[in-house]
Amino acid sequence: MITPPILRPDTVKRSLHSSFANSKKQGKVQITMDDIADEISYWSSATVCYVLGANPPLSVLEGFARRIWKGKVDKVGMISYGIFLIRFTSIAERDEILAGGYIFFNKRPVIMKAWDPNLNLKKEDIRIVPIWIQLEDLELKYWGQKSLFKIVGQLGKPIMEDAITKERDKLTFPRVLIEVSMQQEFPDLIYFDNEHGNEVSVAVKYEWKPIVCKHCQGMGHASEDCRRKEGKRQEWVVKDKSKTSEMGAKLQKHNGDFQPVTKGWKPKNKEAVPDTHLSNTFKALELNDDNAEMEEQKELNQDVSSKGGGGEPPLLNG
């Protein structure tokens, strides 16, 4: 009789570990720079970008990129949620776009940088961002670049005026691009002393604020306005039977004033419908003078014809 071998847990563990270790060593391969050279060359004209404080769909951002860089965009793809890869037709065009200044999507800055094979594709910790501001009710004499940059310099670093403000084509308000810190405050009023030494207040309108939500860590809204903030949970509430019975008693009390309805239709009355009586409840109107005179004339004609006198002669036959 052959006795089967006894397998012990320690022996099994050592055997499995050694077998898997040998398999890994046997199947291990080495990737060289020559293997990835073509892929690196293909994406060398691409940029990695994301919209600060927003996560637009791929189709929306692709349409945006092809519209502002018409004829220069070759391919647009999404690497991860909110992070996009835009490949341009050449490296020269990519570098020209990166050096062209800030790009805004729906008034939010677009963070862009050249793609690198060793680049971490996660969103970076941005501390300084550009935003557009409008100065309301500012007198025209302070619309020059020197005055504007001094006034808005209290909020951040002035970058540029928009073209409409610079050319004075629209005189409603000046619009200025500034760099601000993510952690600073954004007052609604700023003050300056005018040429006469008097204090002047100016209302500031922010087209977008880089406010960080403490709840979802998103940008552009406060925690009290966060849509992801957990609200009050819905719970099943048992109806108060006393209120229901009280309502039923009130309905029974006024049952004579209401007619029951079933599924939107009034129930038919099964009681016999009483016979309809046709009668005139009004007294007959008395004849007026003209009618009385006609009746008297008829009686008179009948009386004359009965006596054989008067009237028209009968028509003769033949």
VMD Tcl script that draws the C-alpha trace (Angstrom):
set ca {
  {0.00 0.00 0.00}
  {1.36 3.40 -1.05}
  {1.05 6.17 1.51}
  {0.49 9.66 -0.04}
  {2.88 12.41 1.05}
  {1.72 14.78 3.75}
  {1.74 18.46 2.69}
  {2.45 20.92 5.46}
  {1.58 24.68 5.22}
  {5.18 25.87 5.56}
  {6.35 23.57 2.81}
  {3.58 24.74 0.47}
  {4.40 28.42 1.09}
  {8.08 27.95 0.37}
  {7.35 25.96 -2.76}
  {4.88 28.53 -4.17}
  {7.14 31.46 -3.34}
  {10.12 29.91 -5.10}
  {8.04 28.97 -8.15}
  {6.60 32.48 -8.59}
  {9.98 34.08 -8.04}
  {11.50 31.94 -10.75}
  {8.64 32.72 -13.13}
  {9.10 36.47 -12.64}
  {12.77 36.30 -13.34}
  {12.24 34.23 -16.43}
  {9.51 36.58 -17.85}
  {11.16 39.91 -17.04}
  {11.91 42.23 -19.98}
  {13.87 45.45 -20.32}
  {12.43 48.56 -22.04}
  {15.10 50.73 -23.65}
  {15.06 54.30 -24.91}
  {15.03 52.98 -28.44}
  {11.69 51.25 -27.71}
  {9.96 54.48 -26.65}
  {11.72 56.88 -29.01}
  {8.92 56.91 -31.58}
  {6.21 57.60 -28.99}
  {8.24 60.38 -27.38}
  {8.83 61.92 -30.78}
  {5.11 61.77 -31.59}
  {4.02 63.60 -28.41}
  {6.94 66.06 -28.30}
  {4.73 68.81 -29.80}
  {1.98 68.34 -27.21}
  {1.00 70.31 -24.13}
  {-0.68 69.17 -20.92}
  {-3.41 71.51 -19.76}
  {-6.33 71.83 -17.38}
  {-8.84 74.55 -16.51}
  {-8.36 75.95 -13.05}
  {-11.54 75.45 -11.05}
  {-13.44 73.53 -13.75}
  {-13.53 70.10 -15.40}
  {-15.12 70.53 -18.84}
  {-15.97 67.48 -20.99}
  {-13.52 66.41 -23.66}
  {-15.79 67.46 -26.53}
  {-16.20 70.97 -25.07}
  {-12.50 71.54 -24.49}
  {-11.60 70.13 -27.90}
  {-14.00 72.55 -29.58}
  {-12.53 75.38 -27.51}
  {-8.93 74.47 -28.49}
  {-9.68 74.10 -32.19}
  {-11.52 77.43 -32.20}
  {-8.81 79.57 -30.59}
  {-5.88 77.73 -32.27}
  {-7.49 77.17 -35.63}
  {-5.42 74.99 -37.94}
  {-2.72 74.36 -35.32}
  {-4.32 71.57 -33.25}
  {-3.74 68.00 -34.45}
  {-5.22 65.91 -31.63}
  {-6.94 66.46 -28.26}
  {-7.30 63.71 -25.65}
  {-8.16 63.31 -21.97}
  {-5.43 61.74 -19.82}
  {-7.44 61.71 -16.61}
  {-10.42 63.52 -15.17}
  {-9.97 67.23 -15.95}
  {-6.46 66.84 -17.46}
  {-6.07 67.06 -21.25}
  {-3.32 66.50 -23.79}
  {-3.29 68.79 -26.83}
  {-0.95 67.85 -29.68}
  {-0.03 70.65 -32.08}
  {1.18 70.25 -35.63}
  {4.75 71.27 -34.75}
  {6.97 72.04 -31.79}
  {7.43 75.62 -33.03}
  {3.68 76.26 -32.91}
  {3.47 74.72 -29.44}
  {6.25 76.99 -28.14}
  {4.62 80.03 -29.75}
  {1.34 79.29 -28.00}
  {3.03 78.72 -24.63}
  {4.81 82.06 -24.96}
  {1.66 83.90 -26.05}
  {0.34 84.67 -22.59}
  {-2.60 83.50 -20.52}
  {-5.53 81.59 -22.00}
  {-8.97 81.71 -20.35}
  {-11.80 79.22 -20.59}
  {-15.14 80.62 -19.38}
  {-13.24 83.34 -17.49}
  {-11.08 80.71 -15.75}
  {-7.33 80.45 -16.42}
  {-6.04 77.50 -18.41}
  {-2.84 76.05 -16.95}
  {-0.58 74.80 -19.79}
  {2.89 73.31 -19.96}
  {4.90 71.33 -22.48}
  {4.52 67.58 -22.33}
  {7.49 65.72 -20.92}
  {7.93 61.94 -20.83}
  {8.92 62.12 -17.16}
  {6.16 64.62 -16.28}
  {3.76 64.00 -13.43}
  {0.35 64.40 -15.02}
  {-1.48 65.36 -11.84}
  {-2.66 68.90 -11.21}
  {0.02 70.95 -9.53}
  {-0.33 73.03 -6.42}
  {-1.00 76.43 -7.99}
  {-0.49 79.42 -5.70}
  {-0.48 82.40 -8.11}
  {-3.23 82.69 -10.72}
  {-4.35 85.39 -13.21}
  {-7.86 86.84 -13.02}
  {-9.75 89.62 -14.79}
  {-11.29 92.40 -12.72}
  {-13.58 95.31 -13.54}
  {-13.50 98.69 -11.80}
  {-16.99 100.13 -11.57}
  {-17.81 103.85 -11.45}
  {-14.20 104.90 -11.98}
  {-13.82 108.37 -13.50}
  {-12.34 108.52 -16.99}
  {-9.32 110.55 -15.89}
  {-8.04 107.51 -13.97}
  {-8.30 105.11 -16.93}
  {-4.69 105.58 -18.01}
  {-2.35 102.64 -17.52}
  {-0.30 104.42 -14.84}
  {-3.35 105.23 -12.73}
  {-5.03 101.86 -13.30}
  {-1.94 99.85 -12.39}
  {-1.48 101.89 -9.20}
  {-5.10 101.33 -8.17}
  {-5.30 97.60 -8.94}
  {-1.80 97.05 -7.55}
  {-3.44 96.89 -4.14}
  {-5.06 93.59 -5.15}
  {-2.25 91.92 -7.10}
  {0.38 92.28 -9.77}
  {-0.98 94.16 -12.84}
  {-0.41 92.32 -16.11}
  {-2.32 94.14 -18.84}
  {-5.45 96.03 -19.84}
  {-7.87 94.42 -22.21}
  {-7.94 95.73 -25.79}
  {-11.28 97.54 -25.37}
  {-10.05 99.46 -22.34}
  {-6.74 100.27 -24.00}
  {-8.38 101.60 -27.15}
  {-11.16 103.34 -25.14}
  {-13.85 101.69 -27.28}
  {-16.16 101.01 -24.33}
  {-16.42 103.57 -21.56}
  {-18.55 101.59 -19.10}
  {-15.72 100.21 -16.94}
  {-11.99 99.46 -17.28}
  {-10.94 95.80 -17.32}
  {-7.52 94.73 -16.06}
  {-5.72 91.39 -15.79}
  {-3.85 90.85 -12.51}
  {-2.01 88.00 -10.78}
  {-3.31 87.19 -7.32}
  {-2.54 84.72 -4.58}
  {-4.85 81.81 -3.91}
  {-4.83 82.59 -0.19}
  {-5.47 86.33 -0.25}
  {-8.71 88.21 0.41}
  {-10.79 89.75 -2.35}
  {-12.48 92.96 -1.12}
  {-15.44 94.47 -2.94}
  {-14.08 98.02 -2.45}
  {-10.61 99.48 -2.75}
  {-9.52 103.02 -1.91}
  {-7.00 105.56 -3.19}
  {-6.23 109.23 -2.68}
  {-6.91 111.38 -5.71}
  {-4.85 114.31 -6.98}
  {-6.51 116.61 -4.39}
  {-5.73 114.33 -1.46}
  {-9.32 113.13 -1.07}
  {-10.10 109.48 -0.51}
  {-11.96 107.80 -3.37}
  {-13.58 104.36 -3.24}
  {-13.87 102.05 -6.24}
  {-16.08 98.98 -6.51}
  {-14.31 95.86 -7.79}
  {-16.04 93.10 -9.75}
  {-14.18 89.80 -10.05}
  {-14.97 87.81 -13.16}
  {-13.74 84.74 -11.30}
  {-12.37 84.31 -7.79}
  {-9.79 81.63 -6.97}
  {-11.57 80.68 -3.76}
  {-10.84 77.17 -2.50}
  {-13.84 75.24 -1.16}
  {-13.06 73.66 2.20}
  {-15.52 70.85 1.53}
  {-14.61 69.53 -1.95}
  {-11.27 71.39 -2.41}
  {-12.65 72.85 -5.64}
  {-11.99 76.38 -6.81}
  {-14.25 79.28 -7.59}
  {-16.91 78.79 -4.89}
  {-17.18 78.91 -1.12}
  {-18.00 75.90 1.04}
  {-21.52 77.14 1.78}
  {-22.25 77.21 -1.97}
  {-20.75 73.78 -2.67}
  {-23.05 71.50 -4.65}
  {-21.37 68.40 -3.27}
  {-21.96 69.43 0.30}
  {-24.05 66.84 2.09}
  {-27.39 68.29 2.90}
  {-30.07 67.11 5.24}
  {-30.82 63.44 4.79}
  {-34.30 62.48 3.74}
  {-36.12 60.35 6.29}
  {-39.43 58.59 6.29}
  {-41.91 60.34 8.56}
  {-44.91 58.49 10.00}
  {-48.09 60.44 9.54}
  {-49.83 61.66 12.65}
  {-53.05 59.62 12.87}
  {-54.69 62.17 15.12}
  {-54.39 64.82 12.41}
  {-55.76 62.39 9.82}
  {-58.78 61.51 11.97}
  {-59.37 65.17 12.70}
  {-59.38 65.95 9.00}
  {-61.80 63.08 8.37}
  {-64.18 64.39 11.04}
  {-64.16 67.81 9.42}
  {-64.99 66.28 6.05}
  {-67.87 64.29 7.51}
  {-69.19 67.38 9.22}
  {-69.31 69.25 5.93}
  {-70.38 66.26 3.86}
  {-73.54 68.08 2.85}
  {-71.50 70.87 1.28}
  {-69.28 68.57 -0.81}
  {-69.90 65.87 -3.36}
  {-67.58 62.82 -3.31}
  {-65.41 62.24 -6.34}
  {-63.89 58.91 -7.40}
  {-60.87 58.97 -9.71}
  {-61.78 62.36 -11.08}
  {-65.39 61.40 -11.88}
  {-68.47 62.20 -9.89}
  {-70.36 59.04 -8.86}
  {-73.75 58.56 -10.45}
  {-76.77 59.20 -8.30}
  {-78.62 55.90 -8.04}
  {-81.84 57.45 -6.66}
  {-84.84 57.72 -8.97}
  {-85.13 60.96 -10.83}
  {-88.50 62.67 -10.02}
  {-91.01 63.24 -12.84}
  {-90.91 66.54 -14.59}
  {-94.00 68.69 -14.24}
  {-94.78 71.14 -17.00}
  {-96.71 74.07 -15.65}
  {-96.69 77.79 -16.03}
  {-96.36 79.46 -12.69}
  {-97.00 82.86 -14.18}
  {-100.50 84.36 -14.70}
  {-101.68 84.87 -18.26}
  {-101.13 88.33 -19.53}
  {-104.28 90.38 -20.09}
  {-105.10 91.45 -23.65}
  {-104.16 94.92 -24.55}
  {-106.54 97.46 -26.10}
  {-105.72 96.52 -29.72}
  {-106.45 92.86 -29.16}
  {-109.73 93.67 -27.36}
  {-110.88 95.81 -30.27}
  {-110.12 93.00 -32.76}
  {-112.13 90.54 -30.69}
  {-115.12 92.93 -30.58}
  {-114.95 93.36 -34.39}
  {-115.01 89.56 -34.89}
  {-118.08 89.21 -32.68}
  {-119.80 92.01 -34.58}
  {-119.12 90.37 -37.98}
  {-120.47 87.07 -36.74}
  {-123.62 88.76 -35.51}
  {-124.21 90.52 -38.86}
  {-123.65 87.36 -40.92}
  {-126.14 85.47 -38.80}
  {-128.81 88.08 -39.55}
  {-128.09 87.90 -43.32}
  {-127.27 91.49 -43.89}
  {-124.19 93.26 -45.10}
  {-120.98 91.72 -46.22}
  {-119.59 91.02 -49.69}
  {-121.81 89.23 -52.30}
  {-120.86 85.55 -53.00}
  {-118.99 84.64 -56.23}
  {-121.28 83.21 -58.97}
  {-120.36 79.99 -60.78}
  {-120.59 80.00 -64.45}
}
mol new
graphics top color blue
foreach p $ca { graphics top sphere $p radius 0.5 }
foreach p [lrange $ca 0 end-1] q [lrange $ca 1 end] { graphics top cylinder $p $q radius 0.2 }
display resetview
